[in-house]
């Protein structure tokens, strides 16, 4: 696996302008992506149609959100070298030098462990296991492997973003039946054409990053 390159001189210069703020660390968690994951996870929780204690439901959704944020932080740590080459991503905290790569990686690991353990202890271990698989799949399989080795990365890697409804369903019932996986399939099939359509607007950026 390729190791992220050092920060660019422009990024190092930016780091001297101001210290990192809490907003920079929050940005590492990709809040816009997180909001979609929370929505689909909550949808799975509700679609299960079983009584769920409001507190446990809130904890389950929180764990899904934290897990998504952890994946985002690990992604930004590892992709700092290619993020610095693209206009769309060069303003992110790590390539800008506002947050050190080691800090982003540490945040990702800590949040990953927190979300999975809290889900397992407070909700159930099936949902926790599925959440752990999602984090590993996004951070390792998609970010570290597929993204740099194949143009089919979004087709295969889209599974990570498609799993939250099944996690929400498992959190509510302790199981993941066919209906839950049908929801996953809908998002899985929707992801590539959605992403490819958006990527047409930043094709030059992707060419710069290879």
Short mmCIF file of the C-alpha atoms (twelve columns), coordinates in Angstrom:
data_MODEL
# 
_entry.id   MODEL 
# 
loop_
_atom_site.group_PDB 
_atom_site.id 
_atom_site.type_symbol 
_atom_site.label_atom_id 
_atom_site.label_alt_id 
_atom_site.label_comp_id 
_atom_site.label_asym_id 
_atom_site.label_seq_id 
_atom_site.Cartn_x 
_atom_site.Cartn_y 
_atom_site.Cartn_z 
_atom_site.pdbx_PDB_model_num 
ATOM 1   C CA . UNK A 1   0.000   0.000   0.000   1 
ATOM 2   C CA . UNK A 2   1.268   3.453   -0.866  1 
ATOM 3   C CA . UNK A 3   2.170   5.733   2.021   1 
ATOM 4   C CA . UNK A 4   0.711   9.257   1.957   1 
ATOM 5   C CA . UNK A 5   3.241   11.826  0.862   1 
ATOM 6   C CA . UNK A 6   4.426   14.716  3.029   1 
ATOM 7   C CA . UNK A 7   2.434   17.914  3.079   1 
ATOM 8   C CA . UNK A 8   3.067   20.462  0.370   1 
ATOM 9   C CA . UNK A 9   4.988   23.687  1.153   1 
ATOM 10  C CA . UNK A 10  1.733   25.645  0.760   1 
ATOM 11  C CA . UNK A 11  0.118   23.424  3.359   1 
ATOM 12  C CA . UNK A 12  3.034   23.908  5.756   1 
ATOM 13  C CA . UNK A 13  2.799   27.649  5.283   1 
ATOM 14  C CA . UNK A 14  -0.905  27.598  6.041   1 
ATOM 15  C CA . UNK A 15  -0.200  25.794  9.306   1 
ATOM 16  C CA . UNK A 16  1.697   28.860  10.570  1 
ATOM 17  C CA . UNK A 17  -1.300  31.128  9.984   1 
ATOM 18  C CA . UNK A 18  -3.477  29.740  12.768  1 
ATOM 19  C CA . UNK A 19  -3.799  26.823  15.122  1 
ATOM 20  C CA . UNK A 20  -6.328  24.075  14.500  1 
ATOM 21  C CA . UNK A 21  -9.850  24.747  15.720  1 
ATOM 22  C CA . UNK A 22  -12.535 22.280  16.712  1 
ATOM 23  C CA . UNK A 23  -14.206 22.919  13.359  1 
ATOM 24  C CA . UNK A 24  -11.129 21.532  11.608  1 
ATOM 25  C CA . UNK A 25  -11.365 18.272  13.518  1 
ATOM 26  C CA . UNK A 26  -15.098 18.097  12.853  1 
ATOM 27  C CA . UNK A 27  -14.411 18.624  9.156   1 
ATOM 28  C CA . UNK A 28  -12.194 15.526  9.217   1 
ATOM 29  C CA . UNK A 29  -15.342 13.519  9.919   1 
ATOM 30  C CA . UNK A 30  -16.954 14.547  6.614   1 
ATOM 31  C CA . UNK A 31  -20.176 15.911  8.166   1 
ATOM 32  C CA . UNK A 32  -22.074 16.047  4.851   1 
ATOM 33  C CA . UNK A 33  -21.418 12.376  4.192   1 
ATOM 34  C CA . UNK A 34  -22.166 11.631  7.833   1 
ATOM 35  C CA . UNK A 35  -25.594 13.244  7.530   1 
ATOM 36  C CA . UNK A 36  -26.525 10.867  4.695   1 
ATOM 37  C CA . UNK A 37  -25.285 7.864   6.663   1 
ATOM 38  C CA . UNK A 38  -27.316 8.963   9.687   1 
ATOM 39  C CA . UNK A 39  -30.426 9.334   7.518   1 
ATOM 40  C CA . UNK A 40  -30.124 5.883   5.944   1 
ATOM 41  C CA . UNK A 41  -29.216 4.253   9.257   1 
ATOM 42  C CA . UNK A 42  -32.240 5.851   10.920  1 
ATOM 43  C CA . UNK A 43  -34.370 4.691   7.996   1 
ATOM 44  C CA . UNK A 44  -33.319 1.099   8.623   1 
ATOM 45  C CA . UNK A 45  -34.029 1.482   12.330  1 
ATOM 46  C CA . UNK A 46  -37.554 2.749   11.628  1 
ATOM 47  C CA . UNK A 47  -38.274 0.329   8.774   1 
ATOM 48  C CA . UNK A 48  -37.677 -2.617  11.105  1 
ATOM 49  C CA . UNK A 49  -41.021 -1.687  12.700  1 
ATOM 50  C CA . UNK A 50  -40.285 -2.960  16.180  1 
ATOM 51  C CA . UNK A 51  -40.513 -1.021  19.458  1 
ATOM 52  C CA . UNK A 52  -37.128 0.505   20.283  1 
ATOM 53  C CA . UNK A 53  -36.374 2.449   23.442  1 
ATOM 54  C CA . UNK A 54  -35.747 6.061   22.362  1 
ATOM 55  C CA . UNK A 55  -32.435 6.183   24.237  1 
ATOM 56  C CA . UNK A 56  -31.148 2.983   22.628  1 
ATOM 57  C CA . UNK A 57  -32.313 4.203   19.233  1 
ATOM 58  C CA . UNK A 58  -30.465 7.467   19.753  1 
ATOM 59  C CA . UNK A 59  -27.323 5.608   20.853  1 
ATOM 60  C CA . UNK A 60  -27.493 3.372   17.769  1 
ATOM 61  C CA . UNK A 61  -27.785 6.344   15.425  1 
ATOM 62  C CA . UNK A 62  -25.006 8.151   17.307  1 
ATOM 63  C CA . UNK A 63  -22.720 5.134   16.925  1 
ATOM 64  C CA . UNK A 64  -23.447 4.994   13.191  1 
ATOM 65  C CA . UNK A 65  -22.618 8.709   12.946  1 
ATOM 66  C CA . UNK A 66  -19.385 8.341   14.921  1 
ATOM 67  C CA . UNK A 67  -18.378 5.321   12.852  1 
ATOM 68  C CA . UNK A 68  -18.951 7.299   9.666   1 
ATOM 69  C CA . UNK A 69  -16.900 10.154  11.085  1 
ATOM 70  C CA . UNK A 70  -14.110 7.762   12.010  1 
ATOM 71  C CA . UNK A 71  -14.023 6.432   8.448   1 
ATOM 72  C CA . UNK A 72  -13.863 9.986   7.120   1 
ATOM 73  C CA . UNK A 73  -10.958 10.902  9.388   1 
ATOM 74  C CA . UNK A 74  -8.983  7.833   8.346   1 
ATOM 75  C CA . UNK A 75  -9.741  8.590   4.710   1 
ATOM 76  C CA . UNK A 76  -8.507  12.179  5.036   1 
ATOM 77  C CA . UNK A 77  -5.345  11.025  6.772   1 
ATOM 78  C CA . UNK A 78  -4.437  8.480   4.125   1 
ATOM 79  C CA . UNK A 79  -5.499  10.545  1.109   1 
ATOM 80  C CA . UNK A 80  -3.754  13.761  2.152   1 
ATOM 81  C CA . UNK A 81  -1.240  13.452  -0.690  1 
ATOM 82  C CA . UNK A 82  -3.830  13.217  -3.477  1 
ATOM 83  C CA . UNK A 83  -6.214  15.629  -1.726  1 
ATOM 84  C CA . UNK A 84  -3.503  18.291  -1.933  1 
ATOM 85  C CA . UNK A 85  -3.469  18.002  -5.752  1 
ATOM 86  C CA . UNK A 86  -7.181  18.601  -6.307  1 
ATOM 87  C CA . UNK A 87  -9.043  21.894  -6.068  1 
ATOM 88  C CA . UNK A 88  -12.092 20.133  -4.592  1 
ATOM 89  C CA . UNK A 89  -10.130 18.683  -1.672  1 
ATOM 90  C CA . UNK A 90  -6.988  20.763  -1.157  1 
ATOM 91  C CA . UNK A 91  -8.783  22.921  1.427   1 
ATOM 92  C CA . UNK A 92  -9.270  19.961  3.750   1 
ATOM 93  C CA . UNK A 93  -7.588  20.227  7.185   1 
ATOM 94  C CA . UNK A 94  -4.728  17.752  6.597   1 
ATOM 95  C CA . UNK A 95  -3.462  18.943  3.181   1 
ATOM 96  C CA . UNK A 96  -3.856  22.521  4.437   1 
ATOM 97  C CA . UNK A 97  -1.551  21.685  7.349   1 
ATOM 98  C CA . UNK A 98  -4.125  22.678  9.948   1 
ATOM 99  C CA . UNK A 99  -4.283  19.171  11.406  1 
ATOM 100 C CA . UNK A 100 -1.342  16.764  11.435  1 
ATOM 101 C CA . UNK A 101 -1.811  13.473  9.653   1 
ATOM 102 C CA . UNK A 102 -1.029  11.570  12.854  1 
ATOM 103 C CA . UNK A 103 -3.785  13.463  14.655  1 
ATOM 104 C CA . UNK A 104 -6.303  12.620  11.946  1 
ATOM 105 C CA . UNK A 105 -5.316  8.943   12.074  1 
ATOM 106 C CA . UNK A 106 -5.526  8.889   15.869  1 
ATOM 107 C CA . UNK A 107 -8.949  10.519  15.792  1 
ATOM 108 C CA . UNK A 108 -10.146 7.937   13.284  1 
ATOM 109 C CA . UNK A 109 -8.889  4.975   15.310  1 
ATOM 110 C CA . UNK A 110 -10.262 6.279   18.616  1 
ATOM 111 C CA . UNK A 111 -13.679 7.063   17.143  1 
ATOM 112 C CA . UNK A 112 -13.775 3.661   15.433  1 
ATOM 113 C CA . UNK A 113 -13.172 1.831   18.690  1 
ATOM 114 C CA . UNK A 114 -15.592 4.070   20.578  1 
ATOM 115 C CA . UNK A 115 -18.445 3.627   18.109  1 
ATOM 116 C CA . UNK A 116 -18.095 -0.152  17.809  1 
ATOM 117 C CA . UNK A 117 -17.697 -0.800  21.534  1 
ATOM 118 C CA . UNK A 118 -20.570 1.502   22.473  1 
ATOM 119 C CA . UNK A 119 -22.816 -0.126  19.869  1 
ATOM 120 C CA . UNK A 120 -21.942 -3.594  21.137  1 
ATOM 121 C CA . UNK A 121 -22.357 -2.824  24.838  1 
ATOM 122 C CA . UNK A 122 -25.434 -0.597  24.632  1 
ATOM 123 C CA . UNK A 123 -27.288 -2.102  21.639  1 
ATOM 124 C CA . UNK A 124 -26.128 -5.502  20.330  1 
ATOM 125 C CA . UNK A 125 -23.001 -7.099  18.916  1 
ATOM 126 C CA . UNK A 126 -24.447 -7.910  15.494  1 
ATOM 127 C CA . UNK A 127 -24.943 -4.218  14.785  1 
ATOM 128 C CA . UNK A 128 -21.495 -3.527  16.268  1 
ATOM 129 C CA . UNK A 129 -19.872 -6.149  14.062  1 
ATOM 130 C CA . UNK A 130 -21.539 -4.765  10.958  1 
ATOM 131 C CA . UNK A 131 -20.425 -1.257  11.921  1 
ATOM 132 C CA . UNK A 132 -16.845 -2.466  12.397  1 
ATOM 133 C CA . UNK A 133 -16.929 -4.171  9.001   1 
ATOM 134 C CA . UNK A 134 -18.190 -0.963  7.388   1 
ATOM 135 C CA . UNK A 135 -15.397 1.129   8.907   1 
ATOM 136 C CA . UNK A 136 -12.687 -1.342  7.886   1 
ATOM 137 C CA . UNK A 137 -14.145 -1.723  4.402   1 
ATOM 138 C CA . UNK A 138 -14.199 2.040   3.803   1 
ATOM 139 C CA . UNK A 139 -10.874 2.891   5.430   1 
ATOM 140 C CA . UNK A 140 -8.806  -0.089  4.307   1 
ATOM 141 C CA . UNK A 141 -10.431 -1.811  1.319   1 
ATOM 142 C CA . UNK A 142 -11.758 1.312   -0.416  1 
ATOM 143 C CA . UNK A 143 -9.368  4.076   0.682   1 
ATOM 144 C CA . UNK A 144 -6.056  2.244   0.931   1 
ATOM 145 C CA . UNK A 145 -6.517  -0.371  -1.784  1 
ATOM 146 C CA . UNK A 146 -9.289  0.085   -4.359  1 
ATOM 147 C CA . UNK A 147 -9.071  3.843   -4.736  1 
ATOM 148 C CA . UNK A 148 -5.448  3.762   -5.899  1 
ATOM 149 C CA . UNK A 149 -5.544  0.546   -7.903  1 
ATOM 150 C CA . UNK A 150 -8.744  0.313   -9.928  1 
ATOM 151 C CA . UNK A 151 -11.261 2.568   -11.643 1 
ATOM 152 C CA . UNK A 152 -13.953 0.266   -10.242 1 
ATOM 153 C CA . UNK A 153 -13.234 1.557   -6.738  1 
ATOM 154 C CA . UNK A 154 -16.594 3.291   -6.336  1 
ATOM 155 C CA . UNK A 155 -18.513 0.236   -7.580  1 
ATOM 156 C CA . UNK A 156 -16.997 -2.098  -4.985  1 
ATOM 157 C CA . UNK A 157 -16.295 0.494   -2.321  1 
ATOM 158 C CA . UNK A 158 -19.885 1.733   -2.469  1 
ATOM 159 C CA . UNK A 159 -20.816 -1.182  -0.243  1 
ATOM 160 C CA . UNK A 160 -19.503 0.719   2.782   1 
ATOM 161 C CA . UNK A 161 -21.916 3.581   2.225   1 
ATOM 162 C CA . UNK A 162 -24.792 1.209   1.507   1 
ATOM 163 C CA . UNK A 163 -24.648 -0.767  4.773   1 
ATOM 164 C CA . UNK A 164 -26.096 1.727   7.333   1 
ATOM 165 C CA . UNK A 165 -29.761 0.679   6.767   1 
ATOM 166 C CA . UNK A 166 -28.857 -2.907  7.632   1 
ATOM 167 C CA . UNK A 167 -26.919 -1.706  10.675  1 
ATOM 168 C CA . UNK A 168 -29.924 0.314   11.814  1 
ATOM 169 C CA . UNK A 169 -32.210 -2.674  11.265  1 
ATOM 170 C CA . UNK A 170 -29.848 -4.939  13.200  1 
ATOM 171 C CA . UNK A 171 -29.708 -2.390  16.005  1 
ATOM 172 C CA . UNK A 172 -33.505 -2.511  16.278  1 
ATOM 173 C CA . UNK A 173 -34.047 -6.267  15.986  1 
ATOM 174 C CA . UNK A 174 -30.744 -8.040  16.507  1 
ATOM 175 C CA . UNK A 175 -31.044 -9.510  13.009  1 
ATOM 176 C CA . UNK A 176 -30.581 -8.457  9.386   1 
ATOM 177 C CA . UNK A 177 -33.331 -10.053 7.240   1 
ATOM 178 C CA . UNK A 178 -33.796 -9.844  3.480   1 
ATOM 179 C CA . UNK A 179 -35.714 -6.556  3.632   1 
ATOM 180 C CA . UNK A 180 -32.725 -4.887  5.272   1 
ATOM 181 C CA . UNK A 181 -30.409 -6.119  2.530   1 
ATOM 182 C CA . UNK A 182 -32.811 -4.920  -0.151  1 
ATOM 183 C CA . UNK A 183 -32.363 -1.417  1.257   1 
ATOM 184 C CA . UNK A 184 -28.619 -1.929  1.096   1 
ATOM 185 C CA . UNK A 185 -28.921 -3.076  -2.513  1 
ATOM 186 C CA . UNK A 186 -30.874 0.043   -3.494  1 
ATOM 187 C CA . UNK A 187 -28.132 2.340   -2.184  1 
ATOM 188 C CA . UNK A 188 -25.377 0.106   -3.575  1 
ATOM 189 C CA . UNK A 189 -26.856 0.316   -7.090  1 
ATOM 190 C CA . UNK A 190 -27.530 4.042   -6.762  1 
ATOM 191 C CA . UNK A 191 -24.007 4.983   -5.658  1 
ATOM 192 C CA . UNK A 192 -21.935 4.493   -8.862  1 
ATOM 193 C CA . UNK A 193 -24.157 6.466   -11.289 1 
ATOM 194 C CA . UNK A 194 -24.642 9.149   -8.653  1 
ATOM 195 C CA . UNK A 195 -20.893 9.462   -8.091  1 
ATOM 196 C CA . UNK A 196 -19.965 9.247   -11.765 1 
ATOM 197 C CA . UNK A 197 -22.405 12.040  -12.643 1 
ATOM 198 C CA . UNK A 198 -20.834 14.302  -10.029 1 
ATOM 199 C CA . UNK A 199 -17.306 13.331  -11.051 1 
ATOM 200 C CA . UNK A 200 -17.866 14.711  -14.555 1 
ATOM 201 C CA . UNK A 201 -17.663 18.192  -13.018 1 
ATOM 202 C CA . UNK A 202 -14.261 17.526  -11.433 1 
ATOM 203 C CA . UNK A 203 -12.674 15.257  -14.037 1 
ATOM 204 C CA . UNK A 204 -9.668  17.596  -14.294 1 
ATOM 205 C CA . UNK A 205 -9.080  17.237  -10.561 1 
ATOM 206 C CA . UNK A 206 -9.136  13.463  -10.789 1 
ATOM 207 C CA . UNK A 207 -6.720  13.559  -13.700 1 
ATOM 208 C CA . UNK A 208 -4.268  15.610  -11.605 1 
ATOM 209 C CA . UNK A 209 -4.399  13.016  -8.841  1 
ATOM 210 C CA . UNK A 210 -4.153  10.090  -11.228 1 
# 
